């Protein structure tokens, strides 16, 4: 599919596996890709790999949690490529550099820093990119959220709050700018396996617990996310806005006790057969 020929796509968090997969997919579909992140070496390596494969790409070092840097990044994208059609807010603060705690132990500084990246960043990218999208007749904003926005996950109050607010912000952008041809949607991720959490997924006990929460046996991967983003960026989704697309192996749709109930039915059936 080359549905994105001539489109300019900006992807935050392009220095990590998820952002890199999204960048490769959108580039393969024809878009010129601008990666954004804090790690200059890693970001440049991703851009260079795209260019080596014959795609159009570049990288800008920026902290998406700083408004001035977001504004400069959007301006640079427009200056370099002549416009901006797609914004993918993939960057998220949830790692060893921003350790969270239950609310009564969480520092305001940690809470604030996570909200700046996960919520303010997407807000600022919308704030500065939307005028350009309006001028060109439309665009697509795709925000990456998590099942944690809808399910209680212990010990990460800022992350869960930021993702819940991000989904609400996405709907607000969709309703405010639909008349200008701008669509805004959210991709909600479930159990995704990436290098940063590989130890978790390789632990047999934790892997079994995670598996029990999904309908589909395998873990999700960055390519699953990239396919969903490419769909929402393309004209194939031209009648879709203000919605959430769950890429979670059925996690959010599955009742927590579904497996317990299934085992009960199987046991009853086995007992009836034996008698």
C-alpha positions as CSV (number, residue, x, y, z in Angstrom):
1,X,0.0,0.0,0.0
2,X,1.3,3.4,-1.0
3,X,-1.6,5.4,0.3
4,X,0.6,8.0,2.0
5,X,2.6,9.2,-1.0
6,X,3.4,12.9,-0.6
7,X,2.4,13.0,3.1
8,X,4.6,14.4,5.8
9,X,4.5,12.4,9.0
10,X,6.0,13.4,12.4
11,X,6.6,10.6,14.9
12,X,7.6,11.2,18.5
13,X,9.5,8.6,20.5
14,X,11.2,7.5,17.3
15,X,14.3,6.5,19.1
16,X,12.6,3.4,20.6
17,X,11.3,0.2,19.1
18,X,7.7,1.2,18.8
19,X,8.4,4.5,17.2
20,X,11.0,2.9,14.8
21,X,8.4,0.4,13.6
22,X,5.8,3.1,13.0
23,X,8.4,5.1,11.1
24,X,9.3,2.2,8.9
25,X,5.7,1.4,8.2
26,X,4.6,4.9,7.3
27,X,7.7,5.4,5.1
28,X,7.0,2.1,3.3
29,X,3.5,3.4,2.7
30,X,5.0,6.5,1.0
31,X,5.2,9.1,3.7
32,X,8.2,11.3,4.3
33,X,9.0,10.6,8.0
34,X,10.4,13.0,10.6
35,X,11.4,11.2,13.8
36,X,11.5,13.1,17.1
37,X,13.3,12.1,20.3
38,X,15.9,12.9,22.9
39,X,18.6,10.4,21.8
40,X,20.4,12.0,18.9
41,X,22.5,8.9,18.0
42,X,19.6,6.5,18.1
43,X,17.3,8.8,16.3
44,X,19.8,9.5,13.5
45,X,20.4,5.8,13.1
46,X,16.7,5.2,12.6
47,X,16.5,8.0,10.0
48,X,19.7,6.7,8.2
49,X,18.3,3.2,8.0
50,X,15.1,4.5,6.4
51,X,17.2,6.6,3.9
52,X,19.3,3.5,3.1
53,X,16.2,1.7,2.2
54,X,15.2,4.4,-0.3
55,X,12.8,6.3,1.9
56,X,12.6,10.0,2.8
57,X,13.4,10.6,6.4
58,X,15.0,13.0,8.9
59,X,15.4,13.3,12.7
60,X,15.1,16.2,15.1
61,X,16.4,16.0,18.7
62,X,13.7,17.4,21.0
63,X,12.2,16.9,24.4
64,X,8.4,16.6,23.9
65,X,7.9,17.7,27.5
66,X,9.1,21.2,26.7
67,X,6.7,23.5,24.9
68,X,9.4,25.6,23.2
69,X,11.1,22.6,21.8
70,X,7.8,21.2,20.4
71,X,7.1,24.6,18.7
72,X,10.5,24.6,17.1
73,X,10.1,21.0,16.0
74,X,6.9,21.7,14.2
75,X,8.2,24.8,12.6
76,X,11.3,22.9,11.4
77,X,9.1,20.1,9.9
78,X,7.1,22.7,7.9
79,X,10.2,24.5,6.8
80,X,12.1,21.4,5.7
81,X,9.2,19.5,4.0
82,X,6.7,22.2,3.2
83,X,3.9,21.0,5.5
84,X,2.8,18.5,8.0
85,X,0.0,16.0,7.4
86,X,0.3,13.3,10.1
87,X,1.4,13.6,13.8
88,X,1.9,10.4,15.8
89,X,2.3,11.0,19.5
90,X,4.1,7.9,20.5
91,X,6.5,9.1,23.1
92,X,5.7,8.2,26.7
93,X,7.4,8.6,30.1
94,X,7.3,5.2,31.9
95,X,10.7,3.8,32.6
96,X,13.5,3.7,35.1
97,X,14.1,7.5,34.6
98,X,10.7,8.3,35.9
99,X,10.0,5.7,38.7
100,X,6.4,6.0,40.0
101,X,4.8,5.3,43.4
102,X,1.3,5.1,44.8
103,X,-0.2,8.6,45.1
104,X,0.7,9.3,48.7
105,X,4.4,8.5,48.0
106,X,4.6,10.1,44.5
107,X,6.6,13.3,44.3
108,X,4.9,16.2,42.5
109,X,8.0,16.5,40.4
110,X,7.7,13.0,39.0
111,X,4.0,13.3,38.5
112,X,4.5,16.6,36.6
113,X,7.3,15.3,34.5
114,X,5.2,12.3,33.3
115,X,2.2,14.5,32.6
116,X,4.4,16.9,30.5
117,X,5.5,14.1,28.2
118,X,2.4,12.0,28.0
119,X,-0.3,14.7,27.9
120,X,1.2,18.2,27.5
121,X,3.4,17.0,24.6
122,X,0.5,15.8,22.5
123,X,-1.4,18.9,23.3
124,X,1.5,21.1,22.2
125,X,2.0,19.1,19.0
126,X,-1.7,19.6,18.2
127,X,-1.5,23.3,19.2
128,X,1.4,24.0,16.8
129,X,0.6,21.5,14.0
130,X,-3.1,22.2,13.5
131,X,-2.8,25.6,11.9
132,X,-0.6,24.1,9.2
133,X,-3.1,21.2,8.8
134,X,-5.9,23.7,8.4
135,X,-4.0,25.6,5.8
136,X,-3.4,22.5,3.8
137,X,-7.0,21.1,4.0
138,X,-6.7,18.5,6.8
139,X,-4.5,16.0,8.5
140,X,-4.5,13.0,10.9
141,X,-3.4,13.1,14.6
142,X,-2.8,9.7,16.1
143,X,-2.2,9.4,19.9
144,X,-0.8,6.2,21.5
145,X,-2.6,5.3,24.7
146,X,-2.6,2.2,27.0
147,X,-5.1,-0.2,28.6
148,X,-3.9,1.4,31.8
149,X,-6.2,4.4,31.0
150,X,-9.2,2.1,31.5
151,X,-7.9,-0.5,34.0
152,X,-6.4,-0.1,37.4
153,X,-2.6,-0.7,37.3
154,X,-0.8,-0.5,40.7
155,X,1.7,2.2,41.4
156,X,1.6,4.4,38.3
157,X,-0.8,7.2,39.1
158,X,0.7,9.8,36.7
159,X,0.9,7.4,33.8
160,X,-2.7,6.1,34.1
161,X,-4.0,9.6,34.6
162,X,-2.1,11.0,31.6
163,X,-3.3,8.3,29.3
164,X,-6.9,8.7,30.4
165,X,-6.7,12.4,29.8
166,X,-5.0,11.8,26.4
167,X,-7.9,9.8,25.2
168,X,-10.3,12.6,26.2
169,X,-8.1,15.2,24.6
170,X,-8.1,13.2,21.4
171,X,-11.9,13.3,21.3
172,X,-11.9,17.0,21.9
173,X,-9.5,17.7,19.0
174,X,-11.6,15.5,16.8
175,X,-14.8,17.5,17.5
176,X,-13.1,20.9,17.3
177,X,-11.4,20.4,14.0
178,X,-13.5,17.9,12.0
179,X,-14.8,20.8,9.8
180,X,-11.2,21.5,8.8
181,X,-10.6,17.9,7.6
182,X,-8.5,17.0,10.6
183,X,-9.1,13.6,12.2
184,X,-7.9,12.6,15.6
185,X,-7.9,9.0,16.9
186,X,-6.3,6.9,19.7
187,X,-4.5,3.6,19.5
188,X,-4.8,1.8,22.8
189,X,-2.1,-0.8,23.4
190,X,-2.2,-3.9,25.6
191,X,0.5,-6.5,26.3
192,X,3.2,-5.3,23.9
193,X,6.6,-6.9,23.9
194,X,9.5,-4.4,23.3
195,X,13.2,-4.5,24.2
196,X,12.6,-2.3,27.3
197,X,10.2,-4.9,28.9
198,X,11.7,-8.1,27.5
199,X,12.6,-9.3,31.0
200,X,8.9,-9.1,32.0
201,X,7.7,-11.1,29.0
202,X,10.5,-13.7,29.4
203,X,9.6,-14.4,33.0
204,X,7.4,-17.5,32.9
205,X,5.2,-16.6,35.8
206,X,4.6,-13.0,34.7
207,X,4.1,-14.1,31.1
208,X,1.4,-16.6,32.2
209,X,-0.4,-13.9,34.1
210,X,-0.3,-11.5,31.2
211,X,-1.5,-14.3,28.8
212,X,-4.5,-15.0,31.0
213,X,-5.6,-11.4,30.6
214,X,-5.8,-11.6,26.8
215,X,-7.8,-13.5,24.2
216,X,-5.0,-13.9,21.7
217,X,-2.2,-16.1,23.0
218,X,0.8,-14.2,21.7
219,X,2.2,-10.9,22.9
220,X,1.6,-7.8,20.8
221,X,4.7,-6.3,19.0
222,X,5.7,-3.0,17.5
223,X,4.6,-4.1,14.0
224,X,1.0,-4.6,15.3
225,X,1.0,-1.0,16.5
226,X,2.5,0.3,13.3
227,X,-0.2,-1.4,11.2
228,X,-2.9,0.3,13.2
229,X,-1.2,3.7,13.0
230,X,-0.8,3.3,9.2
231,X,-4.5,2.5,8.9
232,X,-5.6,5.6,10.9
233,X,-3.1,7.8,9.0
234,X,-4.4,6.6,5.6
235,X,-7.5,7.4,3.5
236,X,-8.7,3.9,4.3
237,X,-9.9,5.4,7.7
238,X,-11.3,8.6,6.2
239,X,-14.7,8.2,8.0
240,X,-13.1,7.4,11.4
241,X,-12.4,10.1,13.9
242,X,-12.7,10.6,17.7
243,X,-12.4,6.9,18.4
244,X,-10.1,4.4,20.1
245,X,-8.7,1.4,18.3
246,X,-7.7,-1.3,20.8
247,X,-4.6,-3.2,19.7
248,X,-4.5,-5.4,22.8
249,X,-5.2,-9.0,21.9
250,X,-8.7,-8.7,23.3
251,X,-7.5,-7.6,26.8
252,X,-10.0,-4.8,27.4
253,X,-12.9,-6.8,26.1
254,X,-12.2,-9.9,28.2
255,X,-13.9,-10.2,31.6
256,X,-11.2,-10.8,34.3
257,X,-13.0,-14.0,35.4
258,X,-13.5,-15.3,31.9
259,X,-10.9,-18.0,32.3
260,X,-12.1,-19.1,35.7
261,X,-15.7,-19.4,34.3
262,X,-14.4,-21.4,31.4
263,X,-12.5,-23.8,33.6
264,X,-15.6,-24.3,35.7
265,X,-17.7,-25.2,32.7
266,X,-15.0,-27.6,31.5
267,X,-14.8,-29.3,35.0
268,X,-18.6,-29.6,35.1
269,X,-18.7,-31.1,31.6
270,X,-15.9,-33.5,32.5
271,X,-17.7,-34.6,35.7
272,X,-21.0,-35.2,33.8
273,X,-19.2,-37.2,31.2
274,X,-17.4,-39.3,33.9
275,X,-20.7,-40.1,35.6
